[in-house]
Amino acid sequence: MSDAIKHECGIALVRLRKPLSYYIEKYGSPMYAVNKMYILMEKQRNRGQDGVGVANIKIDQKPGLRYISRYRSIESEPIKAIFEKIGRKYKKAKKDGKDNYYDERWLKENCAFTGEVWMGHLRYGTHGKNSIENCHPFLRQNNWRSRNLVVAGNFNMTNVDELFDILVKLGQHPKEKVDTVTVMEKIGHFLDEENNELFRQYKDEYTNKEITAVIESELNLQRVLKRACKDFDGGYAMVGMVGHGDAFVARDTV
C-alpha cells in the first residue's frame, strides 16, 4: 500500500529449501525454522498485539499422517505462548528417546510443526471481537492436498459486498461478510477450478492416484491468483500456502 506503515497487521513466510536433515546436521538442531519464524514475528511485535497465529505444512507427508499444523493465540503474550507450545512438541521427541530429536523421519511422522513451509501473522484488530476465531491464518480444508488453502494477511477491501455477492452467485454460502473470508473463498474457488481443469486434462492418461501427483506438480498458482485477485478493490498484503507445499505472497497494485 502507498501509505506509510502504521498499524497494519504483520505477516511472515519461511520456506526451507533443503530437507530438515540438512539443518539438523548443520546446526545441531531441528528447530532452525522455528527460531527464524520466532525472530521474524518478534521483530514485528508492534504490528499487532491482539492475536497471533502460526501455520506449518509438511511436504511429501505419507497418507494418514497430519501435514498441516496451526496454532492461534489471544493471550497477553501471544508470540511467546505459541512458540512455547511449539517448543513443547520438540521436547516430547527428547523425552521419547534422545535419537528421535535428531531423526527427521520420526519428527515429521510424530511431531507437529516440523514441516518446510511456515506462515505467521500478528493481528491488529480493526473489526470484529478480539477472539480466537478472528485470528489468522485461516484454513480452507479439503481431503486433496492441492485443494487445501491457508491464508493470512492485512486487508482493507472496499468492495466486500461485491465480493460476497460474487461468491453467492458461484453457489457458495459464505459464513461471514468480511474481507478475510471473501478473499480466501475467492482464491479457494479458483484453486478448485485449476484442480478441476487439470483433472479433466489428464483423466484419460492416469489413475486418480497418479493424477493427484500430476496436479500438484503442474498447478499454476500464479494463474489462480490472477483470476482471484482481479475483482479485489482496496489494499491488501497476504501470504498463502497450498496443502502440497506451494506458497505465495501477494499485495495490491497501488
Contacts in CASP RR format, 6 or more apart in sequence:
PFRMAT RR
TARGET T0000
AUTHOR 0000-0000-0000
METHOD contacts of the structure
MODEL  1
MSDAIKHECGIALVRLRKPLSYYIEKYGSPMYAVNKMYILMEKQRNRGQD
GVGVANIKIDQKPGLRYISRYRSIESEPIKAIFEKIGRKYKKAKKDGKDN
YYDERWLKENCAFTGEVWMGHLRYGTHGKNSIENCHPFLRQNNWRSRNLV
VAGNFNMTNVDELFDILVKLGQHPKEKVDTVTVMEKIGHFLDEENNELFR
QYKDEYTNKEITAVIESELNLQRVLKRACKDFDGGYAMVGMVGHGDAFVA
RDTV
1 8 0 8 1.000
1 156 0 8 1.000
1 235 0 8 1.000
1 237 0 8 1.000
1 251 0 8 1.000
1 252 0 8 1.000
1 254 0 8 1.000
2 254 0 8 1.000
7 47 0 8 1.000
7 48 0 8 1.000
7 124 0 8 1.000
8 47 0 8 1.000
8 124 0 8 1.000
8 154 0 8 1.000
8 237 0 8 1.000
9 47 0 8 1.000
9 48 0 8 1.000
9 121 0 8 1.000
9 122 0 8 1.000
9 123 0 8 1.000
9 124 0 8 1.000
9 125 0 8 1.000
9 136 0 8 1.000
9 153 0 8 1.000
9 154 0 8 1.000
10 44 0 8 1.000
10 47 0 8 1.000
10 48 0 8 1.000
10 121 0 8 1.000
10 122 0 8 1.000
10 124 0 8 1.000
10 153 0 8 1.000
10 154 0 8 1.000
11 119 0 8 1.000
11 120 0 8 1.000
11 121 0 8 1.000
11 122 0 8 1.000
11 152 0 8 1.000
11 153 0 8 1.000
11 154 0 8 1.000
11 237 0 8 1.000
11 238 0 8 1.000
11 239 0 8 1.000
12 37 0 8 1.000
12 40 0 8 1.000
12 41 0 8 1.000
12 44 0 8 1.000
12 118 0 8 1.000
12 119 0 8 1.000
12 120 0 8 1.000
12 121 0 8 1.000
12 239 0 8 1.000
13 117 0 8 1.000
13 118 0 8 1.000
13 119 0 8 1.000
13 120 0 8 1.000
13 239 0 8 1.000
13 240 0 8 1.000
13 247 0 8 1.000
13 249 0 8 1.000
14 33 0 8 1.000
14 36 0 8 1.000
14 37 0 8 1.000
14 40 0 8 1.000
14 117 0 8 1.000
14 118 0 8 1.000
14 119 0 8 1.000
15 116 0 8 1.000
15 117 0 8 1.000
15 118 0 8 1.000
15 247 0 8 1.000
16 23 0 8 1.000
16 32 0 8 1.000
16 33 0 8 1.000
16 115 0 8 1.000
16 116 0 8 1.000
16 117 0 8 1.000
19 104 0 8 1.000
19 116 0 8 1.000
20 30 0 8 1.000
20 104 0 8 1.000
20 107 0 8 1.000
20 108 0 8 1.000
20 114 0 8 1.000
20 115 0 8 1.000
20 116 0 8 1.000
21 104 0 8 1.000
23 29 0 8 1.000
23 30 0 8 1.000
23 32 0 8 1.000
23 33 0 8 1.000
24 30 0 8 1.000
24 102 0 8 1.000
24 104 0 8 1.000
28 102 0 8 1.000
30 90 0 8 1.000
30 93 0 8 1.000
30 101 0 8 1.000
30 102 0 8 1.000
30 104 0 8 1.000
30 107 0 8 1.000
30 114 0 8 1.000
31 87 0 8 1.000
31 90 0 8 1.000
33 115 0 8 1.000
33 116 0 8 1.000
33 118 0 8 1.000
34 83 0 8 1.000
34 86 0 8 1.000
34 87 0 8 1.000
34 90 0 8 1.000
34 113 0 8 1.000
36 118 0 8 1.000
37 54 0 8 1.000
37 118 0 8 1.000
37 120 0 8 1.000
38 79 0 8 1.000
38 83 0 8 1.000
40 120 0 8 1.000
41 52 0 8 1.000
41 54 0 8 1.000
41 79 0 8 1.000
41 120 0 8 1.000
41 122 0 8 1.000
42 79 0 8 1.000
44 122 0 8 1.000
45 79 0 8 1.000
45 122 0 8 1.000
47 122 0 8 1.000
47 124 0 8 1.000
48 122 0 8 1.000
48 123 0 8 1.000
48 124 0 8 1.000
48 125 0 8 1.000
49 78 0 8 1.000
49 122 0 8 1.000
49 124 0 8 1.000
50 74 0 8 1.000
50 123 0 8 1.000
50 124 0 8 1.000
50 125 0 8 1.000
50 130 0 8 1.000
51 72 0 8 1.000
51 73 0 8 1.000
51 74 0 8 1.000
51 78 0 8 1.000
51 122 0 8 1.000
51 123 0 8 1.000
51 130 0 8 1.000
51 135 0 8 1.000
52 72 0 8 1.000
52 73 0 8 1.000
52 78 0 8 1.000
52 79 0 8 1.000
52 81 0 8 1.000
52 82 0 8 1.000
52 120 0 8 1.000
52 121 0 8 1.000
52 122 0 8 1.000
52 123 0 8 1.000
52 135 0 8 1.000
53 70 0 8 1.000
53 71 0 8 1.000
53 72 0 8 1.000
53 73 0 8 1.000
53 78 0 8 1.000
53 82 0 8 1.000
53 120 0 8 1.000
53 121 0 8 1.000
53 122 0 8 1.000
53 123 0 8 1.000
53 135 0 8 1.000
53 136 0 8 1.000
53 137 0 8 1.000
53 152 0 8 1.000
54 70 0 8 1.000
54 71 0 8 1.000
54 72 0 8 1.000
54 82 0 8 1.000
54 83 0 8 1.000
54 86 0 8 1.000
54 113 0 8 1.000
54 118 0 8 1.000
54 119 0 8 1.000
54 120 0 8 1.000
54 121 0 8 1.000
54 137 0 8 1.000
55 68 0 8 1.000
55 69 0 8 1.000
55 70 0 8 1.000
55 118 0 8 1.000
55 119 0 8 1.000
55 120 0 8 1.000
55 137 0 8 1.000
55 139 0 8 1.000
55 150 0 8 1.000
55 152 0 8 1.000
55 241 0 8 1.000
56 68 0 8 1.000
56 69 0 8 1.000
56 70 0 8 1.000
56 112 0 8 1.000
56 113 0 8 1.000
56 114 0 8 1.000
56 115 0 8 1.000
56 117 0 8 1.000
56 118 0 8 1.000
56 119 0 8 1.000
57 67 0 8 1.000
57 68 0 8 1.000
57 115 0 8 1.000
57 116 0 8 1.000
57 117 0 8 1.000
57 150 0 8 1.000
57 241 0 8 1.000
57 243 0 8 1.000
57 245 0 8 1.000
58 67 0 8 1.000
58 68 0 8 1.000
58 108 0 8 1.000
58 114 0 8 1.000
58 115 0 8 1.000
58 116 0 8 1.000
59 67 0 8 1.000
59 115 0 8 1.000
59 116 0 8 1.000
59 117 0 8 1.000
59 244 0 8 1.000
59 245 0 8 1.000
61 67 0 8 1.000
61 108 0 8 1.000
62 109 0 8 1.000
65 109 0 8 1.000
66 112 0 8 1.000
67 145 0 8 1.000
67 243 0 8 1.000
68 139 0 8 1.000
68 148 0 8 1.000
68 150 0 8 1.000
68 243 0 8 1.000
69 112 0 8 1.000
69 113 0 8 1.000
70 137 0 8 1.000
70 139 0 8 1.000
70 150 0 8 1.000
71 82 0 8 1.000
71 85 0 8 1.000
71 86 0 8 1.000
71 113 0 8 1.000
72 82 0 8 1.000
72 132 0 8 1.000
72 135 0 8 1.000
72 136 0 8 1.000
72 137 0 8 1.000
73 81 0 8 1.000
73 82 0 8 1.000
73 85 0 8 1.000
73 132 0 8 1.000
73 135 0 8 1.000
74 130 0 8 1.000
74 131 0 8 1.000
74 132 0 8 1.000
74 135 0 8 1.000
75 81 0 8 1.000
79 122 0 8 1.000
86 112 0 8 1.000
86 113 0 8 1.000
89 111 0 8 1.000
89 112 0 8 1.000
89 113 0 8 1.000
89 114 0 8 1.000
90 101 0 8 1.000
90 107 0 8 1.000
90 111 0 8 1.000
92 111 0 8 1.000
93 100 0 8 1.000
93 101 0 8 1.000
93 103 0 8 1.000
93 106 0 8 1.000
93 107 0 8 1.000
93 110 0 8 1.000
93 111 0 8 1.000
94 100 0 8 1.000
94 101 0 8 1.000
96 110 0 8 1.000
99 106 0 8 1.000
100 106 0 8 1.000
100 107 0 8 1.000
100 110 0 8 1.000
101 107 0 8 1.000
107 114 0 8 1.000
108 114 0 8 1.000
108 115 0 8 1.000
116 245 0 8 1.000
117 241 0 8 1.000
117 245 0 8 1.000
117 247 0 8 1.000
119 137 0 8 1.000
119 150 0 8 1.000
119 152 0 8 1.000
119 239 0 8 1.000
119 240 0 8 1.000
119 241 0 8 1.000
119 247 0 8 1.000
120 136 0 8 1.000
120 137 0 8 1.000
120 152 0 8 1.000
120 239 0 8 1.000
121 135 0 8 1.000
121 136 0 8 1.000
121 137 0 8 1.000
121 152 0 8 1.000
121 153 0 8 1.000
121 239 0 8 1.000
123 134 0 8 1.000
123 135 0 8 1.000
123 136 0 8 1.000
125 134 0 8 1.000
126 156 0 8 1.000
127 178 0 8 1.000
128 134 0 8 1.000
128 178 0 8 1.000
136 151 0 8 1.000
136 152 0 8 1.000
136 153 0 8 1.000
136 180 0 8 1.000
137 150 0 8 1.000
137 151 0 8 1.000
137 152 0 8 1.000
137 240 0 8 1.000
138 150 0 8 1.000
138 151 0 8 1.000
138 152 0 8 1.000
138 180 0 8 1.000
138 181 0 8 1.000
138 184 0 8 1.000
139 148 0 8 1.000
139 149 0 8 1.000
139 150 0 8 1.000
140 148 0 8 1.000
140 149 0 8 1.000
140 150 0 8 1.000
140 151 0 8 1.000
140 184 0 8 1.000
140 185 0 8 1.000
140 188 0 8 1.000
141 148 0 8 1.000
142 148 0 8 1.000
144 195 0 8 1.000
144 212 0 8 1.000
145 212 0 8 1.000
145 216 0 8 1.000
145 242 0 8 1.000
145 243 0 8 1.000
145 244 0 8 1.000
145 245 0 8 1.000
146 191 0 8 1.000
146 195 0 8 1.000
146 212 0 8 1.000
146 215 0 8 1.000
146 216 0 8 1.000
146 219 0 8 1.000
146 242 0 8 1.000
146 243 0 8 1.000
146 244 0 8 1.000
147 188 0 8 1.000
147 191 0 8 1.000
147 192 0 8 1.000
147 195 0 8 1.000
147 243 0 8 1.000
148 242 0 8 1.000
148 243 0 8 1.000
149 184 0 8 1.000
149 187 0 8 1.000
149 188 0 8 1.000
149 191 0 8 1.000
149 240 0 8 1.000
149 241 0 8 1.000
149 242 0 8 1.000
149 243 0 8 1.000
150 240 0 8 1.000
150 241 0 8 1.000
150 242 0 8 1.000
150 243 0 8 1.000
151 180 0 8 1.000
151 183 0 8 1.000
151 184 0 8 1.000
151 187 0 8 1.000
151 238 0 8 1.000
151 239 0 8 1.000
151 240 0 8 1.000
152 238 0 8 1.000
152 239 0 8 1.000
152 240 0 8 1.000
153 180 0 8 1.000
153 236 0 8 1.000
153 237 0 8 1.000
153 238 0 8 1.000
153 239 0 8 1.000
154 236 0 8 1.000
154 237 0 8 1.000
154 238 0 8 1.000
155 179 0 8 1.000
155 180 0 8 1.000
155 183 0 8 1.000
155 235 0 8 1.000
155 236 0 8 1.000
155 238 0 8 1.000
156 179 0 8 1.000
156 234 0 8 1.000
156 235 0 8 1.000
156 236 0 8 1.000
157 163 0 8 1.000
157 179 0 8 1.000
157 182 0 8 1.000
157 183 0 8 1.000
157 232 0 8 1.000
157 233 0 8 1.000
157 234 0 8 1.000
157 235 0 8 1.000
157 236 0 8 1.000
158 233 0 8 1.000
158 234 0 8 1.000
158 235 0 8 1.000
159 231 0 8 1.000
159 232 0 8 1.000
159 233 0 8 1.000
159 234 0 8 1.000
160 177 0 8 1.000
160 178 0 8 1.000
160 179 0 8 1.000
160 182 0 8 1.000
161 177 0 8 1.000
162 231 0 8 1.000
162 233 0 8 1.000
163 179 0 8 1.000
163 182 0 8 1.000
163 183 0 8 1.000
163 186 0 8 1.000
163 231 0 8 1.000
163 232 0 8 1.000
164 174 0 8 1.000
164 177 0 8 1.000
164 182 0 8 1.000
166 186 0 8 1.000
166 231 0 8 1.000
167 174 0 8 1.000
167 182 0 8 1.000
167 185 0 8 1.000
167 186 0 8 1.000
167 189 0 8 1.000
168 174 0 8 1.000
170 189 0 8 1.000
172 185 0 8 1.000
172 189 0 8 1.000
174 181 0 8 1.000
174 182 0 8 1.000
174 185 0 8 1.000
175 181 0 8 1.000
179 236 0 8 1.000
183 232 0 8 1.000
183 236 0 8 1.000
183 238 0 8 1.000
186 228 0 8 1.000
186 231 0 8 1.000
186 232 0 8 1.000
187 224 0 8 1.000
187 225 0 8 1.000
187 228 0 8 1.000
187 229 0 8 1.000
188 224 0 8 1.000
188 228 0 8 1.000
189 228 0 8 1.000
190 224 0 8 1.000
190 225 0 8 1.000
190 227 0 8 1.000
190 228 0 8 1.000
191 224 0 8 1.000
191 242 0 8 1.000
193 224 0 8 1.000
193 227 0 8 1.000
194 219 0 8 1.000
194 220 0 8 1.000
194 223 0 8 1.000
194 224 0 8 1.000
195 215 0 8 1.000
195 219 0 8 1.000
198 211 0 8 1.000
198 214 0 8 1.000
198 215 0 8 1.000
198 218 0 8 1.000
198 219 0 8 1.000
199 211 0 8 1.000
199 215 0 8 1.000
202 211 0 8 1.000
202 214 0 8 1.000
202 215 0 8 1.000
203 211 0 8 1.000
206 214 0 8 1.000
216 244 0 8 1.000
219 242 0 8 1.000
219 244 0 8 1.000
219 246 0 8 1.000
221 242 0 8 1.000
221 246 0 8 1.000
221 248 0 8 1.000
225 248 0 8 1.000
225 250 0 8 1.000
229 250 0 8 1.000
232 252 0 8 1.000
234 252 0 8 1.000
234 254 0 8 1.000
235 251 0 8 1.000
235 252 0 8 1.000
235 254 0 8 1.000
236 250 0 8 1.000
236 251 0 8 1.000
236 252 0 8 1.000
237 249 0 8 1.000
237 250 0 8 1.000
237 251 0 8 1.000
237 252 0 8 1.000
238 249 0 8 1.000
238 250 0 8 1.000
238 251 0 8 1.000
239 247 0 8 1.000
239 248 0 8 1.000
239 249 0 8 1.000
239 250 0 8 1.000
240 247 0 8 1.000
240 248 0 8 1.000
240 249 0 8 1.000
241 247 0 8 1.000
241 248 0 8 1.000
END
